[in-house]
Amino acid sequence: MVSDNFAGMVVVESGGVIVAASRIASDLLNGGRPLDGHGIRQALPPDMRHAIEQVLAGAVASTELALAVIRRGEGEDDRLVLQYAVTASEVDSGRIACLNFWDVTERRRAEERLSFLASHDPLTGALSRTGLCAAINQRFETERGRGEGLAVLAIDLARFKPVNDALGHAHGDMLLKQVVGRLRATGAAYVARLGGHGFAVAHPGLDGGEAIQFCELIQDRLTLPYQLGPHRAIIGAEVGISHSGVSGFDPDRLLSHADMALSIAREGAGRGHASFSPEMDAGLRARQELETAMQQAMERGEISLMFQPQASLDDGTVIGVEALMRWVHPELGSVSPERFIPVAEETGKIVELGRWILEAACREVAGWPGHLKLSVNVSPIQFELVDVVGEVKEALTRSGLPAHRLDVEITEGIFMSNARAVTDALQRLRNLGVGIALDDFGTGYSSLSYIGRLPIDKIKIDQSFVKRLPGDQQAGVIVRAVMMLSEALDKIVIAEGIETADQAWMLKMMGCKVGQGYHFGRPKTAAEMRAMLAEKSATDRIAG
């Protein structure tokens, strides 16, 4: 019977009158009172009513899944979000429409909260670095935005640490919130907290002299006394200034140049602010030297392949590995991927590096026990410059590794441009049997708007959240939100950066199944991994 249906169901005859409804439908749409006999114009929200009218009129046989929002009051908790679809049926009395719907309110709240946290600082409500970069990118998409230009000010709070240590973190947090309030009161277009006691503001239409005046206004506001409960505190503010007229329109470069100027401001004995100039850009020259060294490293074989175990959180059993690159330079020593991967992407060398690690990792893991999976990172630049699907096919064919044992890891930045082509490539990889994992989830731009409809199998929670467990309540909220969203979308979650048994236990209790980090093993060479697997196999035989 319709009334016994566990979902919301409403059956409407051709005249627009409800002839049957489930108890859930009556509860959600009519306060528990029966819907039978009511007209859809009085009983149903406009979106649902329009969909039913289309189906009854024969305009469509059925409708796609859609969302309807019902407001029962002014508060956020008074909002009900329903996902629905309408189908048509022919009966003796004529055409009828069947409305099916589900309450997705909690899932939508989790998505919205996670979306906010992805671009905002949870403590102060200011933009995060990611959110600021996205806002600057959006501004520069228009000719007017580029024409107005943008000044970016990187701000460091001097003497904040002594205040925080003396009065405690609660009063320190209170001060940080007041700082954001004062920055907003200056009229700055964008206010961001970059982390710790570092902030940034960005404002359009300022020339060099006006930017310095604005900087001094900010310093004057921030150095006034703060009332922190019964305590008063005074801090300083040092500022570095960059401008799109000098640094260009790339938000990362604008922030980087503002940081360079901030370093000069810290070292100076003047007003505590400095403006970026090309002469400060020694860092870029060092980067160019790194480019040359990296090209030589590829020719000399200085870059080697490493594997980091991924383990089941249920029993700690290794179920897969992530392929990583290690570069040991004869003079620079160990060069971290955080330094050389961005350089490789900018120069296009990532294509050669990516092809090498994919082929070498597949060839190695093909000889390991069949239950172990391999994860390989693929850069957004590779998707732009080469046929990734073709290269994966070739690597699998040459190595003999079954497609279902390979996961391709991508980052959220991959969807910033040409999302349709990327989605098509990912779907073709899945059609081969290859899994798709979204890496560093929670640190990127706008993946939340894509994640529900993209061909993604796994979500990797960024280690910046995991490392704050179990003591950081906000990190716990974020991880639980990711788990809730992933469960609703039927995605597997992998937690990165697990370093302690407590973190592993807490994540397991939250429902996470797979973990990666030093707790389960540091990155190992292929020989070290083979030795570990052989030892495990021998132990299992003895135990058996």
C-alpha positions in Angstrom: 0.0 0.0 0.0 1.1 3.6 -0.7 0.5 4.6 2.9 3.0 2.0 4.1 5.8 3.2 1.9 8.9 4.2 3.9 9.8 7.1 1.5 7.6 10.1 0.7 5.1 9.0 -2.0 2.1 10.9 -3.4 -0.2 9.7 -6.2 -2.0 12.3 -8.1 -4.9 11.8 -10.6 -5.2 13.7 -13.9 -7.3 16.4 -12.3 -4.5 17.4 -9.9 -6.1 15.8 -6.8 -4.1 13.5 -4.5 -5.6 10.0 -4.3 -3.0 8.4 -2.1 0.0 9.4 0.0 2.4 7.6 2.3 2.6 8.4 6.0 6.0 9.9 5.5 4.6 12.3 2.9 1.8 13.3 5.2 4.2 13.9 8.1 6.6 16.0 6.0 4.2 18.0 3.9 1.0 18.3 6.0 2.0 18.0 9.6 0.9 14.4 9.9 -2.6 15.1 8.6 -3.8 13.0 5.6 -3.1 14.4 2.1 -5.8 12.3 0.3 -8.3 14.5 -1.4 -6.3 17.6 -1.4 -5.4 19.5 -4.6 -1.7 19.7 -5.4 -1.9 23.5 -5.6 -2.7 23.7 -1.9 -0.7 20.7 -0.6 2.6 20.7 -2.5 5.5 23.1 -2.9 5.6 25.0 -6.3 8.6 22.9 -7.7 6.9 19.6 -7.0 3.6 20.9 -8.3 5.1 22.1 -11.5 6.8 18.7 -12.1 3.6 16.8 -11.5 1.7 19.2 -13.9 4.3 18.6 -16.6 4.0 14.8 -16.2 0.1 14.9 -16.2 0.1 17.1 -19.2 2.3 14.6 -21.1 5.1 17.1 -21.6 7.5 14.5 -20.1 7.2 10.9 -19.0 9.3 11.4 -15.9 11.4 14.1 -14.4 15.1 14.1 -13.3 16.0 14.1 -9.6 15.6 17.6 -8.2 15.6 19.4 -4.9 12.7 21.3 -3.2 13.2 23.5 -0.2 10.3 24.0 2.3 10.6 26.7 4.9 8.6 26.3 8.1 10.1 29.4 9.8 12.9 31.9 9.6 15.6 29.8 11.2 18.1 27.5 9.5 16.7 24.6 11.5 13.2 25.3 10.0 14.4 24.5 6.5 13.5 21.1 5.0 15.3 19.9 1.9 13.6 17.1 -0.2 15.0 15.3 -3.2 12.2 14.2 -5.6 11.3 12.8 -8.9 7.9 12.3 -10.7 6.9 9.4 -13.0 3.7 8.8 -15.0 1.5 5.7 -15.2 -1.5 4.9 -17.2 -4.5 3.3 -15.4 -8.1 2.6 -16.4 -9.2 6.0 -15.1 -6.5 7.8 -17.1 -3.0 9.2 -16.5 -1.7 9.5 -13.0 1.5 10.9 -11.6 3.6 9.4 -8.8 5.8 11.7 -6.8 8.6 10.1 -4.8 10.8 12.1 -2.4 13.4 11.7 0.3 14.4 14.0 3.2 18.0 15.0 2.5 18.1 17.9 4.9 21.0 16.6 7.1 23.1 15.7 4.1 22.7 19.2 2.6 23.6 20.8 5.9 26.7 18.7 6.0 27.6 19.6 2.4 27.0 23.3 3.1 29.1 23.3 6.3 31.9 21.5 4.6 31.7 23.9 1.7 32.0 26.9 4.1 34.9 25.2 6.0 36.7 24.6 2.7 37.0 28.3 2.0 36.7 30.0 5.5 38.6 30.0 8.7 36.4 28.1 11.2 37.5 30.3 14.2 37.0 33.8 12.8 34.8 33.3 9.8 37.3 35.1 7.6 38.3 33.7 4.3 41.0 31.0 4.3 43.9 31.2 2.0 42.1 28.9 -0.4 39.0 31.1 -0.2 41.0 34.3 -0.8 42.7 32.8 -3.8 39.4 31.7 -5.3 37.9 35.2 -4.7 40.9 36.9 -6.4 40.7 34.5 -9.3 37.0 35.3 -9.7 37.7 39.0 -9.6 40.3 38.8 -12.3 38.0 36.9 -14.6 36.5 40.2 -15.7 38.2 42.9 -17.7 37.0 45.5 -15.2 38.5 43.5 -12.3 41.9 43.3 -14.0 41.7 47.0 -15.0 41.1 48.1 -11.4 44.0 46.1 -10.1 44.3 44.7 -6.6 46.6 45.4 -3.7 47.2 42.5 -1.4 48.5 43.0 2.2 50.0 40.2 4.2 49.8 40.9 7.9 51.6 39.4 10.8 50.6 40.1 14.4 53.6 41.0 16.4 53.7 40.1 20.1 50.6 37.9 19.7 52.4 34.8 21.1 53.2 36.4 24.5 49.6 37.4 24.9 48.4 34.0 23.9 50.8 32.3 26.3 50.1 34.7 29.2 46.2 34.8 29.0 45.5 31.4 27.5 44.2 30.2 24.1 40.6 31.3 24.8 41.7 34.9 25.1 44.0 34.5 22.2 41.1 33.3 20.1 39.0 36.3 21.3 41.8 38.6 20.1 42.0 36.9 16.7 38.2 37.4 16.2 38.5 41.1 17.1 41.4 41.5 14.6 39.1 40.2 11.8 36.4 42.6 13.0 38.8 45.5 12.8 40.1 44.5 9.4 36.5 44.3 8.0 35.8 47.7 9.5 38.5 49.3 7.3 36.3 48.5 4.3 38.7 46.0 2.8 37.0 44.0 0.0 38.5 40.7 1.2 39.7 39.6 4.6 41.4 36.3 5.2 43.2 34.5 8.0 46.1 32.5 6.6 46.8 30.6 9.7 48.1 31.2 13.2 48.5 34.9 13.6 48.9 35.6 9.9 46.2 37.5 8.0 45.7 39.1 4.6 43.4 41.7 3.1 42.9 42.6 -0.6 41.4 45.7 -2.0 40.9 47.0 -5.5 41.6 50.4 -7.1 44.6 51.5 -5.0 47.8 52.8 -6.5 51.2 52.5 -4.8 50.8 55.5 -2.5 47.2 54.7 -1.7 48.1 51.1 -0.8 50.6 52.4 1.7 48.0 54.8 3.2 45.6 51.9 3.5 48.3 49.8 5.1 49.0 52.5 7.7 45.2 52.7 8.5 45.2 49.0 9.1 48.2 49.2 11.4 46.6 52.1 13.3 43.5 50.0 13.9 45.2 46.8 14.8 47.6 48.4 17.4 44.8 50.0 19.5 44.3 48.2 22.8 42.1 45.0 22.9 39.7 44.3 25.7 39.8 40.5 26.4 37.4 39.9 29.2 39.0 41.5 32.3 42.3 41.9 30.5 43.7 44.5 28.1 46.3 43.6 25.5 48.3 45.6 22.9 49.9 44.0 19.8 51.8 45.2 16.8 51.2 44.6 13.1 53.8 44.2 10.3 52.6 44.3 6.7 53.9 43.3 3.3 52.3 44.8 0.2 52.0 43.4 -3.3 50.1 44.8 -6.3 48.8 43.2 -9.4 50.4 46.0 -11.4 53.8 44.5 -10.4 53.1 40.9 -9.5 50.4 40.0 -12.1 47.1 38.4 -11.7 48.0 35.0 -10.2 46.7 35.0 -6.5 49.5 32.6 -5.3 52.1 35.0 -6.8 50.4 38.0 -5.2 50.4 36.4 -1.8 54.0 35.1 -2.3 55.2 38.5 -3.1 53.3 40.1 -0.2 55.0 37.5 2.0 58.4 38.4 0.6 57.7 42.1 1.4 56.5 41.1 4.9 59.8 39.4 5.6 61.5 42.6 4.7 59.1 44.5 6.9 60.0 42.3 9.9 63.7 42.9 9.4 63.3 46.7 9.0 63.4 49.3 11.7 60.8 51.7 10.1 57.0 51.7 10.1 56.8 47.9 9.9 55.6 47.7 6.4 57.2 47.2 3.0 56.1 47.0 -0.6 57.2 44.2 -3.0 59.7 45.1 -5.7 61.3 42.8 -8.3 64.6 43.2 -6.5 63.2 41.1 -3.7 62.5 38.2 -5.9 65.7 36.2 -5.2 63.3 33.4 -4.5 62.4 33.2 -8.1 66.1 32.9 -9.1 66.4 30.1 -6.6 63.4 28.4 -8.3 65.1 28.7 -11.7 68.1 27.0 -10.3 65.9 24.3 -9.0 64.4 23.8 -12.5 67.9 23.3 -13.9 68.8 20.9 -11.1 65.6 18.9 -11.6 66.3 18.5 -15.3 69.8 17.1 -14.5 68.2 14.9 -11.8 66.0 13.2 -14.4 69.0 12.7 -16.6 71.2 11.3 -13.8 68.5 9.1 -12.2 68.5 11.0 -8.9 64.7 10.7 -8.6 63.6 7.3 -7.2 60.4 5.5 -6.6 59.0 5.0 -3.1 55.9 3.3 -1.7 53.9 4.2 1.4 51.6 1.5 2.8 47.8 2.0 3.1 46.2 -0.2 5.8 42.8 -1.4 6.9 41.8 0.5 10.1 40.0 -2.7 11.3 43.2 -4.8 11.8 46.1 -2.8 10.4 46.6 -5.2 7.4 48.4 -3.5 4.5 45.9 -3.5 1.6 47.7 -1.1 -0.8 50.4 1.4 -1.4 50.7 4.9 -2.8 53.6 5.5 -5.2 55.8 8.5 -4.3 58.9 10.2 -5.7 62.1 10.9 -3.7 64.8 13.2 -5.0 68.2 13.2 -3.4 70.5 15.9 -4.9 74.3 15.6 -4.4 74.5 19.2 -3.1 70.9 20.2 -2.1 70.4 16.9 -0.3 66.8 15.5 0.0 64.4 17.8 -2.0 60.8 17.5 -0.9 58.1 16.9 -3.5 56.4 20.1 -2.1 59.4 22.0 -3.7 60.0 20.2 -7.0 56.5 19.1 -8.0 55.2 22.7 -8.5 58.3 23.4 -10.6 57.8 20.3 -12.6 54.2 21.4 -13.3 55.1 24.9 -14.4 57.8 23.7 -16.7 55.8 20.7 -18.1 58.4 18.2 -16.8 55.6 16.7 -14.8 54.5 14.9 -18.0 57.8 12.9 -18.2 57.9 12.4 -14.4 54.3 11.3 -14.3 54.7 8.8 -17.1 57.8 7.4 -15.5 56.3 6.9 -12.0 53.1 5.3 -13.5 55.0 2.8 -15.6 57.6 2.0 -13.0 55.1 1.6 -10.2 52.7 -0.6 -12.2 55.7 -2.8 -13.3 56.8 -3.2 -9.7 53.4 -3.8 -8.0 52.3 -6.3 -10.8 54.7 -8.8 -9.1 53.2 -8.4 -5.6 50.3 -10.3 -4.0 47.1 -9.8 -5.9 45.1 -8.2 -3.1 47.4 -5.1 -2.9 46.2 -2.0 -4.8 48.4 0.8 -6.2 47.6 4.5 -6.0 49.4 6.9 -8.4 49.1 10.7 -8.4 48.3 12.3 -11.7 48.7 16.1 -12.0 46.1 18.4 -13.5 48.8 19.5 -15.9 49.0 15.9 -17.2 45.3 15.9 -18.1 45.8 19.2 -20.0 48.9 18.2 -21.9 48.7 14.5 -22.6 46.2 11.6 -23.1 46.2 10.3 -19.5 43.8 7.5 -20.4 46.0 6.3 -23.2 49.1 6.4 -20.9 47.3 4.4 -18.2 46.2 1.8 -20.7 49.8 1.5 -22.0 51.3 1.2 -18.5 48.8 -1.5 -17.6 49.4 -3.4 -20.8 53.2 -3.3 -20.5 53.2 -4.2 -16.8 50.5 -6.8 -16.8 48.9 -5.1 -13.7 45.1 -5.7 -13.7 43.2 -2.4 -14.0 41.2 -3.0 -10.9 44.4 -2.9 -8.8 45.2 0.7 -9.9 43.8 3.9 -8.4 44.5 7.2 -10.1 44.7 10.0 -7.5 43.6 13.5 -8.5 43.4 16.8 -6.6 40.5 19.3 -6.4 42.4 21.8 -8.5 41.8 19.5 -11.5 38.2 20.8 -11.8 39.2 24.5 -12.0 39.3 24.4 -15.8 37.8 22.2 -18.5 35.8 20.2 -16.0 33.8 18.4 -18.8 36.9 17.0 -20.5 38.4 15.9 -17.2 35.1 14.2 -16.2 35.1 12.4 -19.5 38.6 11.2 -19.0 37.9 10.0 -15.5 34.8 8.1 -16.7 36.9 6.4 -19.4 39.4 5.3 -16.8 36.6 3.9 -14.6 35.3 2.0 -17.7 38.7 0.4 -17.8 38.3 -0.8 -14.2 40.7 1.8 -12.8 39.6 3.5 -9.5 39.6 7.3 -9.0 40.6 8.8 -5.7 40.2 12.5 -4.8 43.3 13.5 -2.8 43.8 16.3 -0.2 40.0 16.7 0.2 39.0 19.8 2.0 41.9 22.0 0.9 40.9 22.9 -2.6 38.4 25.1 -4.4 35.0 24.0 -5.5 34.9 20.2 -5.6 31.8 20.0 -3.4 29.7 21.2 -6.3 31.1 18.3 -8.5 31.7 15.5 -6.1 28.2 14.0 -6.1 28.1 13.6 -9.9 31.8 12.9 -10.8 33.2 9.4 -11.4 35.1 9.3 -8.0 35.4 6.1 -5.9 37.5 7.3 -3.0 38.0 10.5 -0.9 41.3 11.1 0.9 40.9 13.4 3.9 43.8 15.8 3.9 46.4 15.2 6.6 46.1 18.8 7.9 42.7 17.7 9.5 43.9 14.2 10.6 47.0 15.4 12.4 44.9 17.6 14.7 43.0 14.6 16.0 42.0 13.6 18.6 42.4 16.9 20.5 41.0 19.4 18.1 37.2 19.5 18.2 36.9 21.5 15.0 39.0 19.0 13.1 36.7 16.2 14.4 33.7 18.1 13.2 35.2 18.4 9.7 36.2 14.7 9.5 32.7 13.6 10.7 31.1 15.9 8.0 33.3 14.3 5.3 32.4 10.8 6.6 28.7 11.7 6.5 28.9 13.1 3.0 30.9 10.1 1.8 28.5 7.6 3.2 25.6 9.4 1.5 27.4 9.4 -1.8 28.7 5.8 -1.4 32.4 6.8 -1.5 35.3 5.1 0.4 37.3 7.3 2.7 41.0 7.1 3.2 42.6 9.2 6.0 46.1 10.6 5.3 48.7 11.5 7.9 47.8 9.1 10.6 50.7 9.1 13.1 49.3 7.7 16.3 47.2 4.8 17.5 44.8 7.3 19.0 44.2 8.9 15.6 43.7 5.5 14.0 41.2 4.4 16.7 39.2 7.7 16.5 39.0 7.5 12.7 37.9 3.9 12.9 35.1 4.9 15.4 34.0 7.5 12.9 33.5 4.9 10.3 36.7 5.4 8.2 38.0 2.1 6.8 41.4 2.9 5.3 44.4 4.8 6.7 47.8 6.0 5.6 50.6 7.6 7.5 53.7 7.0 9.6 51.6 4.9 12.1 51.4 2.2 9.4 54.8 2.8 7.8 57.1 5.4 6.3 57.6 5.4 2.5 59.8 2.5 1.5 61.8 1.5 -1.5 60.6 -1.3 -3.7 63.2 -3.7 -2.1 62.0 -2.7 1.4 58.4 -3.3 0.4 59.2 -6.7 -1.1 61.1 -7.7 2.1 58.2 -6.6 4.3 55.6 -8.5 2.2 57.8 -11.6 2.2 58.2 -11.4 6.0 54.4 -11.1 6.3 53.8 -14.0 4.0 56.3 -16.2 6.0 54.6 -15.2 9.3 51.2 -16.1 7.9 52.4 -19.5 6.8 53.9 -20.3 10.2 50.7 -19.1 11.9 48.6 -21.2 9.5 
